[in-house]
Structures are given as C-alpha cells and as structure tokens.
Amino acid sequence: MASRKNLAVLPLSSNICEMDKELQMAGEEELAAIPIFSQLSEIQRKKLASITKKQSFRKGATIFKQGDPGGRLCILREGMVKLTRLIRERQETILAELQDGDIFEEVSLICGERHSTTAVCTTNAVILTINKVDFDKMALENPVLGINVLKAINASVCSYIKEKKSKIYDMVDYVTWTY
C-alpha cells in the first residue's frame, strides 16, 4: 500500500490501480528518441531528463480529465492515447489520436492552465511528463536550454496548426464546390 507521501507524487491519474508503475525518472536516451528533443545537445537532454518523469498506464486508463489541474507537458513515449472533449457537457468528441513521440498539453506547461481535454490510453502507454514548476526553475537556471525547449514545442505546435488549417481549407473548398 502506498504511503501518503507516495500518493502526493502521483500527479497524472487519480486512479492508482490504472498505473503499472510509480513514477520513475526518464533517461537522456529516451528524450533523444522524441523528435522534438532530438535537436537538443546530449548535455541539454540530460538536464531536461533530470526533471522528466516516466509513468506507465494500462489500456483504458484515464491519464487526466478535462478540467483537472494542469501544469505539465505530456510526451507519449510508447502507445496510443486519445484526447477527447465534452461538448455541451454530454457529447464526447475525439479531438486527436496520439502516437509514439507526440506531445500534448503544451499550453499547460507554458501557462499552467487546467487540462482542456480528457486523455485516455487506447493501448498500454508510457507517458513522460515535465512539470511547469520544475521547467520554470530549470529555465531560470539555464535560459538557453529553456529557450531551446520552448522553440521545439513551438515548432511542434506550429506544425499541428498548419495541418489543421489545411484540413479546414479543404473542408471550406469542399463546401464551396458542393453547394
């Protein structure tokens, strides 16, 4: 049975039985395998790994729910996760299906906002997390690394936005030509 102290450090899921293991620290080599961090130097990845936690979840586990406290970046190391959002408080809509290497909750790391979606594992999954408080402290101590990580996150977000804009433009073209 986990002690009170251990329960306090399990930040992602309130349902402890859904997790395979308690938190572990991620290694530099794990971050090197994540596309957005591959451009960082080995020294930078080691510093980032020192604040990156790793946690395993079983298929069907809820990582967090829409509205839960945020404050962390999530990186899908292995597995698949779906992000959903309740529309009009009753209809669940799938916003994204994530795969190995995808990042999510970027705004939560930068702004500390509550989770805007619910994340559920569609397979067994390994999630890496970077806590906002730890990231902010590291960025103050090593501004170059902080800027490089934010640039990597920014590039990922911009790529995602461009992809979604392209789909929206395709839908507008379809509607325009159909009607």
PAMARFI-783133 format. One record per residue (C-alpha): residue in three letters; residue number from 1; x, y, z. Coordinates in nm, 4 decimals. Layout:
// PAMARFI-783133
<residuo=ALA, num=NUM, east=X, north=Y, up=Z>
...
// end
This chain:
// PAMARFI-783133
<residuo=MET, num=1, east=0.0000, north=0.0000, up=0.0000>
<residuo=ALA, num=2, east=0.1325, north=0.3449, up=-0.0916>
<residuo=SER, num=3, east=0.2097, north=0.5852, up=0.1855>
<residuo=ARG, num=4, east=0.0612, north=0.9339, up=0.1961>
<residuo=LYS, num=5, east=0.3925, north=1.0705, up=0.0765>
<residuo=ASN, num=6, east=0.3844, north=0.8484, up=-0.2338>
<residuo=LEU, num=7, east=0.0250, north=0.9405, up=-0.3132>
<residuo=ALA, num=8, east=0.1195, north=1.3063, up=-0.3220>
<residuo=VAL, num=9, east=0.3676, north=1.2482, up=-0.6057>
<residuo=LEU, num=10, east=0.1329, north=1.0631, up=-0.8394>
<residuo=PRO, num=11, east=0.0227, north=1.3637, up=-1.0429>
<residuo=LEU, num=12, east=-0.1407, north=1.2213, up=-1.3533>
<residuo=SER, num=13, east=-0.4069, north=0.9718, up=-1.2585>
<residuo=SER, num=14, east=-0.6257, north=0.9730, up=-0.9541>
<residuo=ASN, num=15, east=-0.6984, north=0.6047, up=-1.0142>
<residuo=ILE, num=16, east=-0.3781, north=0.4416, up=-0.8894>
<residuo=CYS, num=17, east=-0.4791, north=0.0899, up=-0.9989>
<residuo=GLU, num=18, east=-0.4731, north=0.2053, up=-1.3634>
<residuo=MET, num=19, east=-0.0952, north=0.2589, up=-1.3447>
<residuo=ASP, num=20, east=0.1575, north=-0.0190, up=-1.3905>
<residuo=LYS, num=21, east=0.4399, north=0.1527, up=-1.2037>
<residuo=GLU, num=22, east=0.5009, north=0.4513, up=-0.9844>
<residuo=LEU, num=23, east=0.6882, north=0.7488, up=-1.1237>
<residuo=GLN, num=24, east=1.0411, north=0.6975, up=-1.2490>
<residuo=MET, num=25, east=1.2870, north=0.9433, up=-1.3938>
<residuo=ALA, num=26, east=1.3313, north=0.9427, up=-1.7722>
<residuo=GLY, num=27, east=1.6748, north=0.8989, up=-1.9250>
<residuo=GLU, num=28, east=1.8535, north=1.1157, up=-2.1778>
<residuo=GLU, num=29, east=1.8312, north=0.8381, up=-2.4374>
<residuo=GLU, num=30, east=1.4523, north=0.8360, up=-2.4046>
<residuo=LEU, num=31, east=1.4375, north=1.2086, up=-2.4760>
<residuo=ALA, num=32, east=1.6721, north=1.1657, up=-2.7748>
<residuo=ALA, num=33, east=1.4123, north=0.9316, up=-2.9270>
<residuo=ILE, num=34, east=1.1437, north=1.2030, up=-2.9078>
<residuo=PRO, num=35, east=1.1542, north=1.4074, up=-3.2312>
<residuo=ILE, num=36, east=1.1087, north=1.7493, up=-3.0664>
<residuo=PHE, num=37, east=1.4046, north=1.6873, up=-2.8332>
<residuo=SER, num=38, east=1.6385, north=1.5226, up=-3.0854>
<residuo=GLN, num=39, east=1.7903, north=1.8606, up=-3.1766>
<residuo=LEU, num=40, east=1.8982, north=1.9327, up=-2.8186>
<residuo=SER, num=41, east=2.2558, north=1.8519, up=-2.7255>
<residuo=GLU, num=42, east=2.3223, north=1.5454, up=-2.5121>
<residuo=ILE, num=43, east=2.4067, north=1.7718, up=-2.2156>
<residuo=GLN, num=44, east=2.0787, north=1.9622, up=-2.2603>
<residuo=ARG, num=45, east=1.8809, north=1.6372, up=-2.2814>
<residuo=LYS, num=46, east=2.0470, north=1.5121, up=-1.9608>
<residuo=LYS, num=47, east=1.9426, north=1.8308, up=-1.7791>
<residuo=LEU, num=48, east=1.5912, north=1.8016, up=-1.9169>
<residuo=ALA, num=49, east=1.5787, north=1.4312, up=-1.8241>
<residuo=SER, num=50, east=1.6550, north=1.5256, up=-1.4638>
<residuo=ILE, num=51, east=1.3100, north=1.6905, up=-1.4416>
<residuo=THR, num=52, east=1.1253, north=1.4465, up=-1.6686>
<residuo=LYS, num=53, east=0.9200, north=1.1733, up=-1.5071>
<residuo=LYS, num=54, east=0.8053, north=0.8483, up=-1.6672>
<residuo=GLN, num=55, east=0.4892, north=0.6585, up=-1.5885>
<residuo=SER, num=56, east=0.3205, north=0.3515, up=-1.7406>
<residuo=PHE, num=57, east=-0.0543, north=0.3223, up=-1.7914>
<residuo=ARG, num=58, east=-0.2721, north=0.0287, up=-1.8923>
<residuo=LYS, num=59, east=-0.5098, north=0.0286, up=-2.1883>
<residuo=GLY, num=60, east=-0.8287, north=0.2137, up=-2.0931>
<residuo=ALA, num=61, east=-0.6648, north=0.4188, up=-1.8182>
<residuo=THR, num=62, east=-0.7598, north=0.7850, up=-1.7893>
<residuo=ILE, num=63, east=-0.4426, north=0.9924, up=-1.7643>
<residuo=PHE, num=64, east=-0.6317, north=1.3108, up=-1.6777>
<residuo=LYS, num=65, east=-0.9791, north=1.4531, up=-1.7230>
<residuo=GLN, num=66, east=-1.0976, north=1.7759, up=-1.8800>
<residuo=GLY, num=67, east=-1.0873, north=2.0435, up=-1.6094>
<residuo=ASP, num=68, east=-0.8293, north=1.8669, up=-1.3888>
<residuo=PRO, num=69, east=-0.5392, north=2.0819, up=-1.2692>
<residuo=GLY, num=70, east=-0.2707, north=2.1053, up=-1.5368>
<residuo=GLY, num=71, east=0.0786, north=2.2423, up=-1.5143>
<residuo=ARG, num=72, east=0.2735, north=1.9848, up=-1.7125>
<residuo=LEU, num=73, east=0.3768, north=1.8854, up=-2.0629>
<residuo=CYS, num=74, east=0.3000, north=1.5254, up=-2.1612>
<residuo=ILE, num=75, east=0.5028, north=1.3262, up=-2.4121>
<residuo=LEU, num=76, east=0.3736, north=0.9942, up=-2.5396>
<residuo=ARG, num=77, east=0.6814, north=0.7701, up=-2.5320>
<residuo=GLU, num=78, east=0.5019, north=0.4456, up=-2.6243>
<residuo=GLY, num=79, east=0.1468, north=0.3505, up=-2.7074>
<residuo=MET, num=80, east=-0.1601, north=0.5367, up=-2.8209>
<residuo=VAL, num=81, east=-0.3752, north=0.7945, up=-2.6438>
<residuo=LYS, num=82, east=-0.6972, north=0.9650, up=-2.7497>
<residuo=LEU, num=83, east=-0.7794, north=1.3197, up=-2.6477>
<residuo=THR, num=84, east=-1.1472, north=1.3917, up=-2.6059>
<residuo=ARG, num=85, east=-1.3553, north=1.6885, up=-2.5043>
<residuo=LEU, num=86, east=-1.7089, north=1.7072, up=-2.3764>
<residuo=ILE, num=87, east=-1.9275, north=1.9239, up=-2.5958>
<residuo=ARG, num=88, east=-2.2293, north=2.0767, up=-2.4243>
<residuo=GLU, num=89, east=-2.1373, north=1.8723, up=-2.1162>
<residuo=ARG, num=90, east=-2.2658, north=1.5456, up=-2.2620>
<residuo=GLN, num=91, east=-2.1262, north=1.4597, up=-2.6060>
<residuo=GLU, num=92, east=-1.7700, north=1.3268, up=-2.6095>
<residuo=THR, num=93, east=-1.5769, north=1.4294, up=-2.9210>
<residuo=ILE, num=94, east=-1.2399, north=1.2809, up=-3.0172>
<residuo=LEU, num=95, east=-1.0038, north=1.5675, up=-3.0952>
<residuo=ALA, num=96, east=-0.6851, north=1.3707, up=-3.1572>
<residuo=GLU, num=97, east=-0.5408, north=1.0212, up=-3.1594>
<residuo=LEU, num=98, east=-0.1804, north=1.0383, up=-3.0478>
<residuo=GLN, num=99, east=0.1065, north=0.8016, up=-3.1205>
<residuo=ASP, num=100, east=0.4663, north=0.7471, up=-3.0094>
<residuo=GLY, num=101, east=0.6559, north=1.0761, up=-2.9847>
<residuo=ASP, num=102, east=0.3523, north=1.3059, up=-2.9839>
<residuo=ILE, num=103, east=0.3347, north=1.5812, up=-2.7235>
<residuo=PHE, num=104, east=0.0213, north=1.7175, up=-2.5635>
<residuo=GLU, num=105, east=-0.0855, north=1.9709, up=-2.3028>
<residuo=GLU, num=106, east=0.1762, north=2.2198, up=-2.4223>
<residuo=VAL, num=107, east=-0.0356, north=2.5124, up=-2.3038>
<residuo=SER, num=108, east=-0.0499, north=2.3528, up=-1.9606>
<residuo=LEU, num=109, east=0.3321, north=2.3672, up=-1.9369>
<residuo=ILE, num=110, east=0.3555, north=2.7236, up=-2.0594>
<residuo=CYS, num=111, east=0.0505, north=2.8777, up=-1.8891>
<residuo=GLY, num=112, east=-0.0297, north=2.6312, up=-1.6108>
<residuo=GLU, num=113, east=-0.3916, north=2.6075, up=-1.7240>
<residuo=ARG, num=114, east=-0.6286, north=2.3253, up=-1.6395>
<residuo=HIS, num=115, east=-0.6473, north=2.0354, up=-1.8835>
<residuo=SER, num=116, east=-0.8671, north=2.1290, up=-2.1775>
<residuo=THR, num=117, east=-0.9221, north=1.7659, up=-2.2758>
<residuo=THR, num=118, east=-0.9517, north=1.4162, up=-2.1305>
<residuo=ALA, num=119, east=-0.6663, north=1.1780, up=-2.2177>
<residuo=VAL, num=120, east=-0.7390, north=0.8041, up=-2.2295>
<residuo=CYS, num=121, east=-0.4946, north=0.5263, up=-2.3241>
<residuo=THR, num=122, east=-0.6193, north=0.3210, up=-2.6199>
<residuo=THR, num=123, east=-0.3251, north=0.0808, up=-2.5692>
<residuo=ASN, num=124, east=-0.0779, north=0.0304, up=-2.2865>
<residuo=ALA, num=125, east=0.1224, north=0.3519, up=-2.2776>
<residuo=VAL, num=126, east=0.4314, north=0.5156, up=-2.1332>
<residuo=ILE, num=127, east=0.3993, north=0.8890, up=-2.0682>
<residuo=LEU, num=128, east=0.6861, north=1.1286, up=-1.9951>
<residuo=THR, num=129, east=0.5927, north=1.4471, up=-1.8092>
<residuo=ILE, num=130, east=0.7656, north=1.7759, up=-1.7420>
<residuo=ASN, num=131, east=0.6159, north=1.9729, up=-1.4547>
<residuo=LYS, num=132, east=0.5772, north=2.3507, up=-1.5044>
<residuo=VAL, num=133, east=0.7354, north=2.4393, up=-1.1688>
<residuo=ASP, num=134, east=1.0387, north=2.2207, up=-1.2430>
<residuo=PHE, num=135, east=1.0621, north=2.3517, up=-1.6000>
<residuo=ASP, num=136, east=1.0413, north=2.7159, up=-1.4924>
<residuo=LYS, num=137, east=1.3166, north=2.6613, up=-1.2339>
<residuo=MET, num=138, east=1.5373, north=2.4832, up=-1.4884>
<residuo=ALA, num=139, east=1.4763, north=2.7572, up=-1.7471>
<residuo=LEU, num=140, east=1.5801, north=3.0260, up=-1.4973>
<residuo=GLU, num=141, east=1.8990, north=2.8335, up=-1.4172>
<residuo=ASN, num=142, east=1.9690, north=2.7531, up=-1.7836>
<residuo=PRO, num=143, east=1.7952, north=3.0050, up=-2.0122>
<residuo=VAL, num=144, east=1.9456, north=2.8651, up=-2.3335>
<residuo=LEU, num=145, east=1.8000, north=2.5226, up=-2.2605>
<residuo=GLY, num=146, east=1.4638, north=2.6765, up=-2.1655>
<residuo=ILE, num=147, east=1.4531, north=2.8696, up=-2.4934>
<residuo=ASN, num=148, east=1.5553, north=2.5622, up=-2.6949>
<residuo=VAL, num=149, east=1.2817, north=2.3500, up=-2.5363>
<residuo=LEU, num=150, east=1.0211, north=2.6229, up=-2.5960>
<residuo=LYS, num=151, east=1.1368, north=2.6542, up=-2.9591>
<residuo=ALA, num=152, east=1.0961, north=2.2783, up=-3.0033>
<residuo=ILE, num=153, east=0.7470, north=2.2903, up=-2.8514>
<residuo=ASN, num=154, east=0.6609, north=2.5924, up=-3.0671>
<residuo=ALA, num=155, east=0.7720, north=2.4109, up=-3.3840>
<residuo=SER, num=156, east=0.5530, north=2.1144, up=-3.2921>
<residuo=VAL, num=157, east=0.2510, north=2.3353, up=-3.2212>
<residuo=CYS, num=158, east=0.3010, north=2.5304, up=-3.5462>
<residuo=SER, num=159, east=0.3174, north=2.2058, up=-3.7442>
<residuo=TYR, num=160, east=-0.0056, north=2.0884, up=-3.5802>
<residuo=ILE, num=161, east=-0.1797, north=2.4201, up=-3.6546>
<residuo=LYS, num=162, east=-0.0685, north=2.4139, up=-4.0194>
<residuo=GLU, num=163, east=-0.2029, north=2.0594, up=-4.0556>
<residuo=LYS, num=164, east=-0.5386, north=2.1584, up=-3.9043>
<residuo=LYS, num=165, east=-0.5592, north=2.4767, up=-4.1146>
<residuo=SER, num=166, east=-0.5028, north=2.2716, up=-4.4276>
<residuo=LYS, num=167, east=-0.7899, north=2.0400, up=-4.3314>
<residuo=ILE, num=168, east=-1.0153, north=2.3381, up=-4.2624>
<residuo=TYR, num=169, east=-0.9289, north=2.4916, up=-4.6015>
<residuo=ASP, num=170, east=-1.0051, north=2.1568, up=-4.7682>
<residuo=MET, num=171, east=-1.3439, north=2.1460, up=-4.5932>
<residuo=VAL, num=172, east=-1.4222, north=2.5043, up=-4.6985>
<residuo=ASP, num=173, east=-1.3286, north=2.4205, up=-5.0584>
<residuo=TYR, num=174, east=-1.5493, north=2.1106, up=-5.0471>
<residuo=VAL, num=175, east=-1.8460, north=2.3037, up=-4.9077>
<residuo=THR, num=176, east=-1.7932, north=2.5856, up=-5.1580>
<residuo=TRP, num=177, east=-1.7842, north=2.3496, up=-5.4577>
<residuo=THR, num=178, east=-2.0644, north=2.1252, up=-5.3290>
<residuo=TYR, num=179, east=-2.3214, north=2.3943, up=-5.2601>
// end
